[in-house]
Amino acid sequence: MIVVIRGRNRVRTVRPRCCGILQRTGKMVDNFVGTWKMISSENFDDYMKALGVGFATRQVGNRTKPSLLINLDDGGMICLKSQSTFKTVEIKFKLNEPFEETTADDRKTMTVFSLENGKLVQKQTWDGKESTIEREVTGDGKLIAKCIMGDVVAVRTYVKEA
């Protein structure tokens, strides 16, 4: 916040133009904040195959129903934790800032998150490959995660826990 004093006894508060953008971004991210329980998973085995995940890990991945915990702190840092009986993976990031991620299947990726048309979009690149996960909160309150690798698309659906 910037305070500008003009004339006698007049104080005017001026906010930088970007503040409104940050506030809107925070509100959009707020839609994702909470604990989400997975209720369905479609085509996830084919997605894992396209990623190059081995048979044994795919079998566990297909049987696991992780919960997603998403939080946002005052500094704009987002924490996304995928938690299951098999494995817990936690990443912390800021929107539009690339970072190194170790995925649940132990890939080392360069990852960047962005907000695009109300979707939280995660792009991972490694070894010349790219995968995208688009997360969207629907009108009926479900979180839909669309996992894309080439022409393979998996869809995982979550509901918010109380």
C-alpha positions as CSV (number, residue, x, y, z in Angstrom):
1,M,0.0,0.0,0.0
2,I,1.3,3.5,-0.8
3,V,0.1,6.5,1.1
4,V,0.2,9.9,-0.7
5,I,-0.3,13.1,1.2
6,R,-1.6,16.1,-0.8
7,G,-2.3,19.5,0.6
8,R,-3.2,20.2,4.2
9,N,-4.8,17.5,6.3
10,R,-5.7,15.4,3.2
11,V,-4.4,11.8,3.1
12,R,-5.1,9.6,0.1
13,T,-4.4,5.9,-0.1
14,V,-3.3,4.6,-3.4
15,R,-2.9,0.8,-4.2
16,P,-0.8,-0.4,-7.0
17,R,-2.8,-1.6,-10.0
18,C,-1.6,-5.2,-9.6
19,C,-3.3,-5.6,-6.2
20,G,-6.7,-6.2,-7.8
21,I,-5.2,-8.9,-10.0
22,L,-3.6,-10.6,-7.0
23,Q,-6.8,-10.4,-5.0
24,R,-8.8,-12.0,-7.9
25,T,-6.2,-14.7,-8.3
26,G,-6.4,-15.4,-4.5
27,K,-10.1,-15.7,-4.7
28,M,-9.8,-18.1,-7.7
29,V,-7.3,-20.2,-5.8
30,D,-9.6,-20.2,-2.8
31,N,-12.1,-22.3,-4.7
32,F,-9.5,-25.1,-4.6
33,V,-8.6,-24.8,-0.9
34,G,-9.7,-27.6,1.3
35,T,-9.5,-31.4,1.6
36,W,-10.7,-33.4,-1.3
37,K,-11.6,-37.1,-1.3
38,M,-11.3,-39.0,-4.6
39,I,-14.5,-40.7,-5.7
40,S,-13.7,-41.9,-9.2
41,S,-10.8,-42.5,-11.5
42,E,-11.0,-43.2,-15.3
43,N,-8.2,-44.3,-17.6
44,F,-5.5,-43.7,-15.0
45,D,-3.6,-46.9,-15.8
46,D,-3.2,-45.8,-19.5
47,Y,-2.0,-42.3,-18.3
48,M,0.6,-44.0,-16.0
49,K,1.7,-46.2,-18.9
50,A,2.1,-43.1,-21.1
51,L,4.3,-41.6,-18.4
52,G,6.4,-44.7,-18.3
53,V,5.4,-45.9,-14.9
54,G,6.3,-49.6,-14.3
55,F,3.7,-52.4,-13.8
56,A,4.0,-52.8,-10.0
57,T,3.7,-49.0,-9.3
58,R,0.7,-48.8,-11.7
59,Q,-1.0,-51.6,-9.8
60,V,-0.6,-49.7,-6.5
61,G,-1.6,-46.4,-8.2
62,N,-4.8,-47.9,-9.6
63,R,-5.9,-49.2,-6.2
64,T,-5.0,-46.0,-4.2
65,K,-7.6,-43.3,-3.6
66,P,-5.6,-40.3,-2.5
67,S,-7.0,-37.3,-0.7
68,L,-5.9,-33.9,-1.9
69,L,-5.2,-31.2,0.7
70,I,-4.8,-27.7,-0.8
71,N,-3.9,-24.6,1.2
72,L,-2.9,-21.0,0.4
73,D,-0.9,-18.9,2.8
74,D,-0.9,-15.1,3.1
75,G,2.3,-14.8,0.9
76,G,0.6,-16.5,-2.1
77,M,2.4,-19.8,-1.5
78,I,0.2,-22.8,-2.4
79,C,0.6,-26.2,-0.7
80,L,-0.8,-29.2,-2.5
81,K,-0.5,-32.5,-0.7
82,S,-1.6,-35.9,-2.2
83,Q,-2.1,-38.3,0.7
84,S,-2.8,-42.0,0.7
85,T,-1.9,-45.2,2.5
86,F,0.7,-45.8,-0.2
87,K,2.5,-42.5,-0.4
88,T,2.2,-38.9,0.6
89,V,3.7,-36.2,-1.7
90,E,3.7,-32.5,-0.8
91,I,4.6,-29.6,-3.1
92,K,4.8,-25.9,-2.3
93,F,4.7,-23.4,-5.1
94,K,3.7,-19.9,-6.3
95,L,1.8,-19.5,-9.5
96,N,3.8,-19.0,-12.6
97,E,7.1,-19.8,-10.9
98,P,8.9,-22.9,-12.2
99,F,10.3,-25.3,-9.6
100,E,11.8,-28.8,-9.4
101,E,9.3,-31.5,-8.4
102,T,9.7,-35.1,-7.5
103,T,6.5,-36.8,-8.4
104,A,4.7,-39.7,-6.7
105,D,6.3,-42.1,-9.2
106,D,9.7,-40.5,-8.6
107,R,10.1,-38.6,-11.8
108,K,12.2,-35.4,-11.5
109,T,10.3,-32.7,-13.4
110,M,10.4,-29.0,-13.9
111,T,6.9,-27.9,-13.0
112,V,4.9,-24.7,-13.2
113,F,1.4,-24.0,-12.0
114,S,-0.9,-21.3,-13.5
115,L,-4.5,-20.3,-13.4
116,E,-6.2,-20.5,-16.9
117,N,-9.9,-19.9,-17.3
118,G,-10.6,-20.8,-13.7
119,K,-8.5,-24.0,-13.9
120,L,-5.4,-24.7,-11.8
121,V,-3.0,-26.0,-14.5
122,Q,0.1,-28.0,-13.7
123,K,2.7,-28.5,-16.4
124,Q,5.5,-31.0,-15.9
125,T,8.5,-31.4,-18.2
126,W,11.2,-34.0,-18.0
127,D,13.5,-35.8,-20.5
128,G,11.9,-34.0,-23.5
129,K,8.4,-35.0,-22.4
130,E,5.5,-33.0,-21.1
131,S,2.4,-33.8,-19.0
132,T,-0.4,-31.5,-17.9
133,I,-2.8,-31.8,-15.0
134,E,-5.8,-29.5,-15.2
135,R,-7.8,-29.1,-12.0
136,E,-11.2,-27.5,-12.1
137,V,-13.9,-27.0,-9.5
138,T,-17.3,-27.6,-11.1
139,G,-20.7,-25.9,-10.4
140,D,-21.8,-28.9,-8.3
141,G,-18.7,-28.6,-6.1
142,K,-16.6,-31.4,-7.4
143,L,-12.9,-31.1,-8.3
144,I,-12.1,-32.7,-11.6
145,A,-8.4,-33.4,-12.3
146,K,-7.8,-34.1,-16.0
147,C,-4.4,-35.8,-16.4
148,I,-3.0,-35.4,-20.0
149,M,0.0,-37.1,-21.6
150,G,0.1,-36.9,-25.3
151,D,-3.3,-38.2,-26.6
152,V,-4.0,-40.1,-23.3
153,V,-6.4,-38.4,-20.9
154,A,-7.3,-39.7,-17.4
155,V,-10.0,-38.1,-15.3
156,R,-10.0,-38.2,-11.5
157,T,-13.0,-36.8,-9.6
158,Y,-12.9,-35.5,-6.0
159,V,-15.5,-34.2,-3.5
160,K,-14.8,-31.7,-0.8
161,E,-14.7,-33.1,2.7
162,A,-16.6,-31.2,5.4
